[in-house]
Amino acid sequence: MAEKQTITVLVAGKNYTLASYDPPEYVRRVAEYVDRKLSETMAATNLSSAQGAVLTCFQLADELMKAQ
């Protein structure tokens, strides 16, 4: 089994330090995707940051469920 690593990523202008068994490149790709989706949501709405984050979660969950 791979060793758990910590990696710091930037999402919505804030740094988040994550612990993961996945390779750092993968974690960075995930963070970039989340950042892009959140940016798209915020650009298309007048929601607060918290509301935009929740709406983005719903959109990502919808994508995941449709892909399954």
C-alpha positions in Angstrom: 0.0 0.0 0.0 1.2 3.5 -0.8 2.2 5.8 2.0 -0.1 8.6 3.0 1.3 12.0 1.9 0.2 15.6 2.6 -0.1 18.0 -0.2 -1.2 21.7 -0.3 -3.6 22.7 -3.0 -5.2 26.0 -3.9 -9.0 26.2 -4.3 -10.9 29.5 -4.6 -7.8 31.4 -3.6 -7.2 29.5 -0.4 -4.7 26.9 0.5 -5.8 23.5 1.8 -3.5 20.8 3.1 -4.8 17.4 2.3 -3.6 13.9 3.4 -4.0 11.2 0.7 -2.7 7.8 -0.4 -3.1 9.0 -4.0 -0.2 10.4 -5.9 0.3 14.2 -5.5 -0.3 14.8 -9.3 -3.8 13.2 -9.0 -4.7 15.2 -5.9 -3.6 18.4 -7.8 -5.8 17.4 -10.8 -8.8 16.9 -8.5 -8.2 20.2 -6.8 -7.9 22.0 -10.1 -11.2 20.5 -11.3 -12.9 21.5 -8.1 -11.5 25.0 -8.4 -12.6 25.3 -12.0 -16.2 24.1 -11.2 -16.4 26.4 -8.2 -15.2 29.4 -10.3 -17.8 28.5 -13.0 -20.6 28.4 -10.4 -19.6 31.7 -8.8 -19.3 33.5 -12.2 -22.8 32.4 -13.2 -24.5 33.3 -9.9 -24.8 35.9 -7.3 -24.5 33.5 -4.4 -22.4 33.8 -1.3 -19.2 31.8 -1.2 -20.8 29.2 1.1 -23.9 28.9 -1.1 -21.8 28.6 -4.2 -19.7 25.9 -2.6 -22.8 23.9 -1.7 -24.3 24.3 -5.2 -20.9 23.2 -6.7 -21.1 20.1 -4.4 -24.5 19.3 -5.8 -23.3 19.7 -9.3 -20.2 17.4 -8.7 -22.4 14.8 -7.0 -24.8 14.9 -10.0 -21.9 14.3 -12.4 -20.6 11.4 -10.2 -24.0 9.7 -10.0 -24.7 10.1 -13.7 -21.3 8.6 -14.5 -22.0 5.5 -12.3 
